[in-house]
């Protein structure tokens, strides 16, 4: 049995993966702004952002929800967005410039160990980051350390695979074409915090209070099954990592199966998928 990679190796692999797909994320940026803006608003609300606050956004990627956070806290507030992948943050920086936002900055870093002062942020947000971390309990402790007493954190992670067919579908199809090792349920991955109570428990253990854990149901849609497949191949680093193992014939087979499976979600003239996100919010006691 192959030895498990160290936390440092996992983080470096993820940094390379997300840097590789940064161009795809920039290309599909408008799509995500149109389809997923509601989630940024929900996180900004659950973290109780308001004018003048100093905010930290963990795993900002191409600027979600850091840019909305910056608009919310206004010129008297600031937002710092942190991510592993410098190419993703470069996209976020370009968007901030286009939006005329001067109160947001981005820096690379490992969110489980940030060189930032304790009790220095009024609020913390995080969208689709925490489940990828090799040491999630350390991240929860770091969140508790960095928050000012009375400050809120709001984090979004994916819920169960069966409730997120637009994500699970591709993995299932690839498994039909080539044998894949059974994933370790405790390893970093897209559904690592999908179970009710998982992230909630870690926040409580880190000393945070008033913790809520809610499954948030929504939808997103694509113009066609073909558009869905193209976006998947250009932005989904975990899917790309599986596809490189396939022969050209197998890749064609996968494409046909994925577009066929996606067609089952046709509603009117679009492909519309249900999505389920866990949103966990917590407050640092005063």
N, C-alpha and C positions, 0 to 999 in steps of 0.2 A: 504494500500500500504506500502511495507517495506521501512524503511528509507534508504536513500542512504548512502553507506559506506563513511567514511572520506578518504581523500587523503592518510593518514597514513595507514589505513586499506587496501586500494587498493594496496599500495606499498608492504606491508607485505605479502599479498596474492600472489602477483606476484613473490616476492622473493622465497616463498615456492614452487610455481609452477615451476619456472625455475630451482631451485635447484633439484627438483624431476626429471626433464628430462635431467639433465646434462650428465648422463651416456649414454642416447640415442644419445645425440649430439656428444659425443666422439666416439661412435660406428659408427655413420654416417658421421664422419668428413671428411674422404677421398672423399666420395660422394659429399659433399658440396664444397670441394676444387676443385674437377673436374668440377662440374656443374655450380658453381656460382663465380668462380675466376674473371670473367669479371667485376662483380659488384664492387669488391674490387678495381680493377684497375681504374675503372671509378671514384670512390670516391676519391682515392688518386690523380688522375689527377685533378678533379674539385676543390679539396682543395689546389691545386698548391704545393704539397709537393716536397721538394728538399733537398739536402744534408745539414746537420747541423741544421735543424729546430727542434723546440720543439713542439710536437703535442699532442693533447688530443683526445682520442677516446671515445665517449659516448655510453654506452650499448654494450661493447665489446663482451659479451657472451664468446664463446670459442676462441676469438681472431680475429674476423673479424671487420674491416680491419686493426686492430692494428698491426698485424704481418707484413703485406705487407708494412704498413706505416714505421715500424722500419727498414725494408730492404731498403726502399727508402731514408730515411733520413740519413742512414749510421751511423757509429760509432761516428761521431761528432754531431749527433742529438739524440733526445730522444722521446719516445712515452709513455704516461701514458694512460692505458685503465681502464675505470671505468664501473662497472656493479653492480646491486643489489645482484646478486646470486654468493656467494663465491665458490660454487661447479663448476659453469660454468668457473669462472676465474681460478680455479685450473687446469682445462683442458687446458686453454690458456697458463698458466705458463709452463705446461709440453711440449706443442708444441714449445714454445719459446726456452726451453732448448734443445730440439731435433734439432732445427734449428740453434743453436749456437748464438742466439740473446741475447746480454747483454745490449742493449740500450732500452729495453721495460720493463715496470713494470705494475702490475695490482693491483687495490685496489677496495674494495667495497664502494659504495656510492650512494646517491640519486642525480641524475643529475640535479635536480631543485635547489639544494642547496649544492654546493661543497665548502669545506674549502680550497679554492685555491685563490691565489692573482689575483687581476684584471690585465688585460693587460699582462698576463704571457705566452700565447701560440701563436705561429706563425700561427697555423692552427688547425681546429677542424673537425673531421669526425664522422659520426654516421650512422650505418646500421641497419634498422628495430628496432629502439628503441623508437623514439619520439612519435609514435602513441599510445604507451601503457601508456604514462605518464598521471596521473590525472590532472596535471596542465601544459599543453604544453606552454602557454604564459610565465610562469615563467622560463621554460627551455630556451626559445628563448632569454629572457632577460639575463639569466645566460651565454649563449653562447656569447652574445654581450659584457658582462662584462669581460669575461676571454680572449677573443681574443685581440691580439695586434692591434693597428691601422694599417690598410692595410692588415690584415690577413683574410684568407678565411675560411668559413665553408662549408662543403658539406654533405648533409644528404639524405639517401634513406628511403622511406616509401612505403608501398604497394599502388598501384592504385586500381581502382574499382574491386569489387568482380567478376563481369561478365567477366572481362579480365584476371582473375586469377583462372581458374577453378580448379587447383590443390589444392587451399585453400578453395574456396567457396563450392566446390562439397560435401565435407564431412559434412559441416553444413547443406546443403540442404537435404542430405540423412537422417541425424539424425532427422531433422524436419518431414520427412515423417513417421518416426517410432514412435516418441514420441512428444507430444506438448511442445514447448519451449516458454518461454516468449519472446515477441518482444524486441530485443535489443534497448537500448537507443542510438540513433546515436551520442549523445554528450559524451558518456561514453568512457573510454579508451578501445581500441580494435584494432584488426588487420587492419581494414579499416577506422580508425578514421580520417586519413589525406589523404584519397583517392581522394577527390575533387580537381580539378585544382584550384590553388590560395589559398587554406587553409593555408598550411605551408608558402607559399610565403608571404602571408599577415601578419602572425605572425612575420616573420623575419623583414619585413619592419617596423612593429609597434615597434619592439625592437631596431630600429635605424640602421639596417644594410642596405647596398646599393648594387647596381648592382645585384639585386636578379634575378635569373633565375629559372624557374619551368618547367621541361621537363618530359614528359612521355617517358620512356625508355622501348622499347619492346624487348623481348628476348624469349628464350625457355629453358626448362630443361627436361631431360628425364630419365626414369627408365627402368630397364631390363624387368619388367613385372608389371601387375596390382597388383599382390601379393606383389612385392617389394614396390610399392608405398603405399599400405595399411599398411604394416609393419612399414615403416619409419614414416608414419603419426601417428600411435599409440605410437611410441617410442619417438618422438620429439615434437609433437604439444600439448603443455600444455592445450590450450583452448579446443581442441577436447577431450583430456583425461578427463577434468572436466565434459564434457557432457556425455561421455561414462560410467562413474561410476554410473550414474543414471539409467542405463538400466539393464534389466534382461538378463540372459545368452541367452535366445531365441532372444531377441531384438538385442543383440550384434551380433549374428550370422546373423540376417536379415540385419543389417547395413553393416557388412563385405561383404555380397553377393552383396548388392546394390552398395556399393562403388567400388568394383572390377569390377562390370559390367559397371558402369558409366565410370570408368577409361579406360576400354577397347575401348571405343569410340574414344580414342585419340591414338590408335595404328597407328604407322607409321613404315613400315618395321617390324623389329623384336623388336621394343621398344615402350614404351608408352611415347609420347612426348607432353608436355603441353606448351601452350603459357604462358608467364608471362608479367606483366606490372608493372613497378616500377616508382614512381615519384622521380625524383632527383632534389633537391633544393639546389642551391649554392648561397652564399652571401658574401659580403666583408664588413669589418668594416671600415668606413671612416677614413682617416688619420687626 
